[in-house]
Amino acid sequence: MRRALFLRIVNAVASDSYFQQCTDALGRPGFTPLQKCTVVVRMLANGGAADQYDEYLRIVESTSLECLRRFSRAIIQLFGAKYLRRPTSTDCQRLLAMHEVKHDFPGMLGSLDWMHWPWKNCPTAWQGAYTRGDQGEPTIILEAVASQDLWIWHAFFGTPGSNNDINVLNNSTLFNDRLQGMGVSVTYQVNNAYYTSGYYLIDDIYPNWPVFVKSPTHPTDPKGKRFKVMQEAARKDIERAFGVLQARWAIVKGPSRLWSK
């Protein structure tokens, strides 16, 4: 995490009185907002125990857990309306227009895919559920939808790494709003026909749903071959987004391995 971003978060959560520095009954200064936010970010980023940073930051386990609870609540209250939200109708129309110009895919909301995220501190009892044979170590799956401008507007994280695309999709929250009749409606026109539901570019393993567009497996005609090339080129959006996440993780943790499928 960049220093400017970290300080922005610290200054924002400092509006909560819990994170402000106080004095105890003996007049001794308490923990600063920097100390409290540092222990929380380290716990979230490294998966460390609550008492792991007692010697380094002089914060006991109970205080670390309380910092984590209040920090999470403050982040949701301060940034939830802007960052932790689904696309609005305006956002969807912008995505449709952008992808039509960039990829010649009218009605495209984004590319859907997932990647494995290594879980170094996975408990031994859980490793069987979180390890897949081709990965060799416990992983957690991140499912995401990314647009051409690297906006990851859907992220579903936490599925055990032993699952495949279908299992992840069945547990995902991507289509919950639409199934409950609360999904955002979009409109676009293709070949003089009007549609009210956008679609996602996916690979072959996903089911044949109306909201998914795959490329032909073995096209023989020129039209099918061209569509396959364009579809796979447009799907590079999600691969590029995963590449950005991998690069940022490598900067923080040093050389490591992250896998897409």
C-alpha positions as CSV (number, residue, x, y, z in Angstrom):
1,M,0.0,0.0,0.0
2,R,1.3,3.4,-0.9
3,R,2.1,5.8,2.0
4,A,-0.3,8.4,0.6
5,L,-3.2,5.9,0.5
6,F,-2.4,4.7,4.0
7,L,-2.3,8.2,5.4
8,R,-5.6,9.0,3.7
9,I,-7.2,6.0,5.4
10,V,-5.7,6.9,8.8
11,N,-6.9,10.5,8.5
12,A,-10.4,9.4,7.5
13,V,-10.9,6.8,10.3
14,A,-9.5,9.3,12.8
15,S,-12.9,10.9,12.7
16,D,-14.0,8.0,14.9
17,S,-13.2,9.0,18.5
18,Y,-11.9,5.5,19.2
19,F,-8.9,6.1,16.9
20,Q,-8.0,9.5,18.3
21,Q,-5.1,9.5,20.8
22,C,-6.2,9.9,24.4
23,T,-4.6,9.9,27.8
24,D,-5.2,7.4,30.6
25,A,-5.9,8.0,34.2
26,L,-2.2,8.6,34.9
27,G,-1.9,11.2,32.1
28,R,0.1,8.9,29.9
29,P,-0.6,9.1,26.1
30,G,-2.4,6.3,24.5
31,F,-2.1,4.7,21.1
32,T,-2.0,7.0,18.1
33,P,-4.2,6.5,15.0
34,L,-1.1,5.4,13.1
35,Q,-0.5,2.6,15.6
36,K,-4.0,1.4,15.6
37,C,-4.4,1.4,11.8
38,T,-1.0,-0.2,11.3
39,V,-1.9,-3.2,13.4
40,V,-5.2,-3.6,11.5
41,V,-3.6,-3.4,8.1
42,R,-0.9,-5.8,9.0
43,M,-3.5,-8.3,10.3
44,L,-5.6,-8.0,7.1
45,A,-2.6,-8.1,4.7
46,N,-0.5,-10.8,6.3
47,G,-3.2,-12.9,8.1
48,G,-1.3,-12.6,11.3
49,A,-2.7,-13.4,14.8
50,A,-4.0,-10.5,17.0
51,D,-1.2,-10.9,19.5
52,Q,1.5,-11.1,16.8
53,Y,2.3,-7.4,16.9
54,D,2.4,-7.0,20.7
55,E,6.2,-6.6,20.9
56,Y,6.4,-4.4,17.8
57,L,3.5,-2.0,18.3
58,R,2.9,-2.6,22.1
59,I,-0.7,-3.4,21.4
60,V,-2.3,-6.4,23.2
61,E,-4.6,-9.0,21.6
62,S,-7.8,-7.6,22.9
63,T,-7.0,-4.0,21.7
64,S,-5.9,-5.4,18.3
65,L,-9.2,-7.2,17.8
66,E,-11.2,-4.1,18.9
67,C,-9.2,-2.0,16.4
68,L,-10.0,-4.4,13.7
69,R,-13.7,-4.4,14.5
70,R,-14.0,-0.6,14.6
71,F,-11.7,-0.1,11.6
72,S,-13.9,-2.4,9.4
73,R,-17.0,-0.6,10.5
74,A,-15.4,2.8,9.9
75,I,-14.3,1.8,6.4
76,I,-17.8,0.7,5.4
77,Q,-19.3,3.9,6.7
78,L,-16.7,6.2,5.1
79,F,-16.0,4.5,1.8
80,G,-18.9,2.1,1.2
81,A,-21.1,4.5,-0.7
82,K,-18.3,5.1,-3.3
83,Y,-16.3,1.9,-3.5
84,L,-18.3,-1.0,-2.0
85,R,-21.3,-0.8,-4.3
86,R,-22.8,-2.4,-7.4
87,P,-22.9,-0.4,-10.7
88,T,-25.8,2.0,-11.1
89,S,-27.8,2.4,-14.3
90,T,-25.5,5.3,-15.3
91,D,-22.5,3.1,-14.7
92,C,-23.9,0.3,-16.7
93,Q,-24.7,2.5,-19.7
94,R,-21.1,3.9,-19.5
95,L,-19.8,0.3,-19.6
96,L,-21.9,-0.6,-22.6
97,A,-20.8,2.5,-24.5
98,M,-17.1,2.0,-23.6
99,H,-17.0,-1.7,-24.6
100,E,-18.8,-1.0,-27.8
101,V,-16.2,1.6,-28.8
102,K,-13.2,-0.4,-27.5
103,H,-14.1,-3.9,-28.5
104,D,-17.1,-3.7,-30.9
105,F,-19.2,-5.7,-28.4
106,P,-22.5,-3.8,-27.8
107,G,-24.2,-4.9,-24.6
108,M,-21.0,-6.1,-22.9
109,L,-20.8,-5.4,-19.2
110,G,-17.4,-6.9,-18.6
111,S,-15.3,-10.1,-18.6
112,L,-15.9,-12.7,-15.9
113,D,-13.1,-14.9,-14.6
114,W,-11.3,-16.0,-11.4
115,M,-7.9,-16.6,-10.1
116,H,-6.2,-18.5,-7.2
117,W,-4.8,-16.5,-4.3
118,P,-2.2,-18.4,-2.2
119,W,-3.0,-18.8,1.5
120,K,0.3,-19.2,3.2
121,N,-1.1,-19.5,6.8
122,C,-3.9,-22.0,5.9
123,P,-4.7,-24.2,9.0
124,T,-3.5,-27.8,8.5
125,A,-7.1,-29.1,9.1
126,W,-8.4,-27.0,6.1
127,Q,-5.6,-27.6,3.6
128,G,-7.5,-30.5,2.0
129,A,-10.4,-28.3,1.1
130,Y,-8.3,-25.4,-0.1
131,T,-5.7,-27.3,-2.1
132,R,-6.2,-28.4,-5.7
133,G,-3.9,-30.9,-7.4
134,D,-2.6,-28.5,-10.1
135,Q,-1.8,-25.8,-7.6
136,G,0.2,-27.6,-5.0
137,E,-0.6,-25.4,-2.0
138,P,-3.7,-23.9,-0.3
139,T,-5.4,-21.1,-2.3
140,I,-8.5,-19.0,-2.0
141,I,-10.4,-18.2,-5.2
142,L,-11.2,-14.6,-6.3
143,E,-14.0,-14.2,-8.8
144,A,-14.1,-10.9,-10.5
145,V,-15.7,-8.9,-13.3
146,A,-13.5,-6.2,-14.9
147,S,-14.1,-3.6,-17.5
148,Q,-11.7,-2.3,-20.1
149,D,-10.6,0.6,-17.8
150,L,-9.6,-1.9,-15.1
151,W,-12.7,-1.2,-12.9
152,I,-13.3,-4.4,-10.9
153,W,-16.9,-3.8,-10.1
154,H,-17.7,-7.3,-8.9
155,A,-15.4,-9.3,-6.6
156,F,-16.4,-12.6,-4.8
157,F,-13.5,-13.8,-2.6
158,G,-13.2,-16.7,-0.2
159,T,-14.2,-19.8,-2.0
160,P,-11.8,-22.8,-1.3
161,G,-9.2,-23.4,-3.9
162,S,-10.3,-26.9,-4.6
163,N,-13.5,-25.6,-6.4
164,N,-13.9,-25.0,-10.1
165,D,-15.7,-22.3,-12.2
166,I,-19.1,-23.9,-11.7
167,N,-18.8,-24.2,-8.0
168,V,-17.6,-20.6,-7.6
169,L,-20.4,-19.3,-9.8
170,N,-23.1,-21.2,-7.9
171,N,-21.9,-19.5,-4.7
172,S,-21.2,-16.1,-6.2
173,T,-23.4,-13.0,-5.5
174,L,-23.1,-11.7,-9.0
175,F,-26.7,-12.5,-10.0
176,N,-28.4,-12.2,-6.6
177,D,-30.1,-8.9,-7.4
178,R,-31.4,-10.0,-10.7
179,L,-32.8,-13.2,-9.3
180,Q,-34.6,-11.2,-6.7
181,G,-36.0,-8.8,-9.3
182,M,-33.8,-5.9,-8.2
183,G,-31.2,-5.9,-10.9
184,V,-30.2,-2.8,-12.8
185,S,-31.9,-2.7,-16.2
186,V,-29.9,-1.7,-19.3
187,T,-30.9,-1.1,-22.8
188,Y,-29.0,-1.4,-26.1
189,Q,-29.6,-2.3,-29.7
190,V,-28.1,-4.9,-32.0
191,N,-29.2,-5.5,-35.5
192,N,-32.4,-3.5,-35.0
193,A,-33.3,-5.6,-31.9
194,Y,-33.6,-4.1,-28.5
195,Y,-32.2,-5.9,-25.4
196,T,-32.6,-5.2,-21.7
197,S,-29.9,-7.4,-20.2
198,G,-26.2,-7.0,-20.6
199,Y,-23.8,-10.0,-21.0
200,Y,-20.4,-11.1,-19.8
201,L,-17.5,-12.6,-21.8
202,I,-16.5,-16.0,-20.4
203,D,-14.5,-19.1,-21.3
204,D,-15.8,-22.5,-22.3
205,I,-16.4,-24.1,-18.9
206,Y,-19.2,-21.8,-17.9
207,P,-22.8,-22.9,-18.5
208,N,-24.8,-21.7,-21.5
209,W,-26.7,-18.9,-19.9
210,P,-28.2,-16.0,-21.9
211,V,-26.0,-13.6,-20.0
212,F,-22.8,-15.4,-21.0
213,V,-21.0,-15.1,-24.4
214,K,-18.4,-17.7,-25.3
215,S,-16.1,-18.0,-28.3
216,P,-16.6,-20.9,-30.7
217,T,-14.4,-23.9,-29.8
218,H,-13.3,-24.8,-33.3
219,P,-14.7,-22.3,-35.8
220,T,-14.4,-23.1,-39.5
221,D,-16.1,-20.2,-41.2
222,P,-14.4,-16.8,-41.5
223,K,-17.1,-15.1,-39.4
224,G,-16.7,-17.6,-36.5
225,K,-12.9,-17.3,-36.6
226,R,-13.1,-13.5,-36.5
227,F,-15.5,-13.6,-33.6
228,K,-13.3,-16.0,-31.7
229,V,-10.3,-13.7,-32.1
230,M,-12.3,-10.6,-31.0
231,Q,-13.9,-12.3,-28.1
232,E,-10.6,-13.6,-26.7
233,A,-8.9,-10.3,-27.3
234,A,-11.7,-8.5,-25.3
235,R,-11.3,-11.0,-22.5
236,K,-7.8,-9.8,-21.9
237,D,-9.4,-7.1,-19.8
238,I,-9.9,-9.4,-16.9
239,E,-6.4,-11.0,-17.3
240,R,-4.9,-7.5,-17.3
241,A,-6.8,-6.7,-14.1
242,F,-5.5,-9.8,-12.4
243,G,-2.0,-8.9,-13.6
244,V,-2.3,-5.6,-11.8
245,L,-3.3,-7.3,-8.6
246,Q,-0.4,-9.8,-9.0
247,A,2.1,-7.0,-9.5
248,R,0.9,-5.0,-6.5
249,W,1.0,-8.1,-4.3
250,A,4.6,-8.9,-5.5
251,I,5.7,-5.4,-4.6
252,V,4.4,-5.9,-1.0
253,K,5.4,-9.5,-0.5
254,G,8.3,-10.0,-2.8
255,P,8.6,-12.8,-5.4
256,S,5.6,-15.1,-5.1
257,R,3.2,-17.0,-7.3
258,L,-0.4,-16.1,-8.1
259,W,-2.3,-18.1,-10.6
260,S,-5.2,-17.5,-12.9
261,K,-6.8,-20.7,-14.0
